Amino acid sequence: MLDFLKSYSFLFTTLVSSTIAITLYFKNKKKKQLSFDVYSWDTIVTKMNEDIKIYYKDTIEITDDLNMVMIKIRNTGNEPIKKDDFENDLFLKFTDSKVFDVSINETKPYGLDIEVYYDELESRVGIKPLLLNPKDEFNIKLLTNNLTPNFFVPTRIVGGSVVEYKKRQKRFAVKLEKITSVAEIAGAVVGFVIIILYAIWKFFYSK
């Protein structure tokens, strides 16, 4: 009887250890990831009629709606992204919009030194490489003729990825479901083994 219980105790210990190991693996897995997301947009000047004209910097006439668009850039991994990790400047390439002005609106932590500029010929916003620790983020404020501009980020980082935040959330949800399934199965197996061991113990103890 003792040998029997020892054998199944070993199985129980193995299952518990495996469950803990799987959980720690997914929790501590290194990931270097930069995410971008358009999280705010608003029209601040509507299209003018022929009798009223508005100019930007005294030379550029605003003939379409003028919109304010906010784009958030954040380190959504668990590894620091260093200056040397950037292949080049961090670029946001616009395919259907004209940008009139660009600035940094907010940073987390406060006081991040961020250099941003707009390349009119290439229709892209550029950010100079900088150190971003996990959960660091900053907001880019744009004045553009398109309320919902289309853009992509061609920049690459060493050993990591640059992704759209919404797509990252979907992938994370899928991974979470897989992890939950593994944990549920492992938990069910452990629970089943406990019930069997308890039943065997009760059976022999009652005698």
URVEN-V158258 format. One record per residue. N is the residue number from 1. RES is the residue in three letters. SS is DSSP state (~ for helix, > for strand, _ for the rest). PSI is psi in whole degrees, 0 to 359 (999 if undefined). Layout:
# URVEN-V158258
N_RES_SS_PSI + N_RES_SS_PSI
This chain:
# URVEN-V158258
1_MET___316 + 2_LEU_~_320 + 3_ASP_~_322 + 4_PHE_~_313 + 5_LEU_~_322 + 6_LYS_~_320 + 7_SER_~_314 + 8_TYR_~_334 + 9_SER_~_321 + 10_PHE_~_319 + 11_LEU_~_316 + 12_PHE_~_314 + 13_THR_~_320 + 14_THR_~_317 + 15_LEU_~_317 + 16_VAL_~_315 + 17_SER_~_320 + 18_SER_~_318 + 19_THR_~_316 + 20_ILE_~_318 + 21_ALA_~_317 + 22_ILE_~_316 + 23_THR_~_314 + 24_LEU_~_326 + 25_TYR_~_310 + 26_PHE_~_329 + 27_LYS_~_322 + 28_ASN_~_3 + 29_LYS___128 + 30_LYS___137 + 31_LYS___125 + 32_LYS___113 + 33_GLN_>_134 + 34_LEU_>_130 + 35_SER_>_151 + 36_PHE_>_151 + 37_ASP_>_130 + 38_VAL_>_112 + 39_TYR_>_355 + 40_SER_>_139 + 41_TRP_>_143 + 42_ASP_>_141 + 43_THR_>_125 + 44_ILE_>_338 + 45_VAL_>_124 + 46_THR___163 + 47_LYS___132 + 48_MET___156 + 49_ASN___179 + 50_GLU___335 + 51_ASP___344 + 52_ILE___128 + 53_LYS___142 + 54_ILE_>_136 + 55_TYR_>_143 + 56_TYR_>_125 + 57_LYS___33 + 58_ASP___355 + 59_THR___331 + 60_ILE_>_114 + 61_GLU_>_133 + 62_ILE_>_106 + 63_THR___344 + 64_ASP___181 + 65_ASP___145 + 66_LEU_>_124 + 67_ASN_>_148 + 68_MET_>_123 + 69_VAL_>_134 + 70_MET_>_128 + 71_ILE_>_128 + 72_LYS_>_131 + 73_ILE_>_129 + 74_ARG_>_151 + 75_ASN_>_105 + 76_THR___11 + 77_GLY___192 + 78_ASN___19 + 79_GLU___143 + 80_PRO___145 + 81_ILE_>_113 + 82_LYS___167 + 83_LYS_~_318 + 84_ASP_~_348 + 85_ASP_~_342 + 86_PHE_>_133 + 87_GLU___323 + 88_ASN___198 + 89_ASP___153 + 90_LEU_>_112 + 91_PHE_>_140 + 92_LEU_>_109 + 93_LYS_>_119 + 94_PHE_>_136 + 95_THR___344 + 96_ASP___15 + 97_SER___155 + 98_LYS___130 + 99_VAL_>_127 + 100_PHE_>_328 + 101_ASP_>_152 + 102_VAL_>_140 + 103_SER_>_166 + 104_ILE_>_125 + 105_ASN_>_320 + 106_GLU_>_146 + 107_THR_>_153 + 108_LYS_>_113 + 109_PRO___165 + 110_TYR___139 + 111_GLY___13 + 112_LEU___132 + 113_ASP___102 + 114_ILE___127 + 115_GLU___115 + 116_VAL_>_148 + 117_TYR_>_168 + 118_TYR_>_127 + 119_ASP_>_101 + 120_GLU___322 + 121_LEU___324 + 122_GLU___356 + 123_SER___53 + 124_ARG_>_150 + 125_VAL_>_137 + 126_GLY_>_141 + 127_ILE_>_127 + 128_LYS___144 + 129_PRO___143 + 130_LEU___164 + 131_LEU___127 + 132_LEU_>_111 + 133_ASN___165 + 134_PRO___134 + 135_LYS___358 + 136_ASP___146 + 137_GLU_>_162 + 138_PHE_>_156 + 139_ASN_>_135 + 140_ILE_>_126 + 141_LYS_>_126 + 142_LEU_>_145 + 143_LEU_>_119 + 144_THR_>_163 + 145_ASN___358 + 146_ASN___128 + 147_LEU___325 + 148_THR___76 + 149_PRO___145 + 150_ASN___133 + 151_PHE_>_164 + 152_PHE_>_165 + 153_VAL___103 + 154_PRO___353 + 155_THR___145 + 156_ARG___152 + 157_ILE_>_147 + 158_VAL___125 + 159_GLY___19 + 160_GLY___197 + 161_SER_>_157 + 162_VAL_>_118 + 163_VAL_>_160 + 164_GLU_>_136 + 165_TYR_~_320 + 166_LYS_~_318 + 167_LYS_~_325 + 168_ARG_~_319 + 169_GLN_~_321 + 170_LYS_~_316 + 171_ARG_~_321 + 172_PHE_~_321 + 173_ALA_~_320 + 174_VAL_~_315 + 175_LYS_~_320 + 176_LEU_~_321 + 177_GLU_~_319 + 178_LYS_~_316 + 179_ILE_~_318 + 180_THR_~_320 + 181_SER_~_315 + 182_VAL_~_315 + 183_ALA_~_320 + 184_GLU_~_317 + 185_ILE_~_313 + 186_ALA_~_318 + 187_GLY_~_320 + 188_ALA_~_317 + 189_VAL_~_314 + 190_VAL_~_316 + 191_GLY_~_318 + 192_PHE_~_317 + 193_VAL_~_319 + 194_ILE_~_317 + 195_ILE_~_316 + 196_ILE_~_314 + 197_LEU_~_320 + 198_TYR_~_319 + 199_ALA_~_318 + 200_ILE_~_317 + 201_TRP_~_317 + 202_LYS_~_321 + 203_PHE_~_313 + 204_PHE_~_327 + 205_TYR_~_324 + 206_SER___341 + 207_LYS___999
